[in-house]
């Protein structure tokens, strides 16, 4: 196995960031792990030190909001969609307060689906009312 940067030179290890093979001149040890020149910047950045991948916490409220929003499209939309919007709002606040918490994408998706679900429910209700009122005349 050859060094990615130096053809003809044997590689001594792989970079933890990109998994490419490199020689001893190309690898730098940071926190007990070997990184190449391009990945060492990422590994040494303050953002990488603040929240390691293992320290993230999934936001249960964001997950619950997304599930409610999706189910609300098919049944009980008038109840589940507002609940999904409330939970999604709460999840976004929790995620903003705790940078280790993940799930902002789910909270955003729940908000979008919740709004669309409510609009569809309202349009369906209005169309039924119109249909009933036209049928009685």
N, C-alpha and C positions, 0 to 999 in steps of 0.2 A: 504494500500500500504506500503510495507516494504522497508527499505534501502537496496540498492544493496550490500553494503559492510558489513552491520550488520543485519543478519537475526533476526527477532523478534523485531526490533526497527522500529517504525513508521517513514516513510519518511515525510519530511516537504516541499519538493519541488523537482523540476527537474532541472538537469544541462542544461544550455543553449547550451552547446557544443554537448553532446551526447544524451540528452533527457531522461537519466536514472533517477530513483527516488533515493534520498539520504536523510539521516537524517541531522540535523543541524550541527553535528560534521564533516560531510564530505563535506559540501558546503562552498565555499568562495565567497565573493562578490567582483567583479572586474568591475568597470565602471557601477555600478548599476544592474549588472546581476549576477546570481548565477552559479558557476562552480564547478565541482568535482575536485578531486586532479589531475587526468590525463588531464583534459581539461583546468585547470587553467594555466598550462604552456603555452599552445597554446594561450590562451586569453591574457596573460601578456607579450607575446613576442613582441619585437620591430616591427617585420614584421606585426603583427596584428594591431598595433597602427598606422602604416604608411599609409596603404591603407585599410580602411574598405570596406566591400563588396558593400556598397551603393555608394562608390565613384569611381567605375570603369566606364570607358567610352568605349563603343564599337567603334571600328575603322571602319568607313564607307568604306574606301578604301579597306580594307581586304574583306569585304562582297561583294563589287562591283567586285573585282578581281575574287573571287570564282564564282560568277554568270557568268561573262564573260567567264571564263575558261570552265565552264560546257556547256554553250550555244555554245561555239566555237568548241566543239567536234562534234556537230551535224550540224552546219552551220557557214559559214563565218570564218572558223578556221584560215585562213591565216591573217585575220584582228584581230579577237578577241583574239586569243592566245597570240600574242605579246603584245597587250594592257593589257591583264590579267597579264602577266609577269611584265610589267612596273608598274602596279598598285600594285601588290603584293610586289614588291621591295620597292616602296614608303611606303606602309603600314608597312613593317618590320622596316624601318627607323623611322617612326613616333612612333611605339610601343616601340622601343628601347630608344627613347628620352623621352617618357612619360610613367612611370611605372604604371600609373592609367589606361592606355589604354589596352583594351583586343582585341583579334582577331589574335594572332600570329599563331594559328592553322589553321585558315581560309586562312591566307596569305601563309602558307606553302603548304596547300592543293592546292591553286590556282597555285602556282609555279609548283608543281608536275603535276597537270592536264594540265597546259599550255604547259609544255615541252612535255608530252606524246601526247597531241593534235597536236602540231607542227610536231613531228616525224611522227605521223600517216598521217597527211596531206601531208608531203613531200614524204612518201612512196607511198601514193595513187597517187600523181602526177607523180612520177617516173614510177610507174606501168602503168599508162595511156599512158605516152609518149612511153614506151617500146612497149606496145600493138599496138599503132598507127604506130610506125615505122616498126613493124613486119608485119602489115597488108598491108603496101604499097609496100612491096617487092614481 
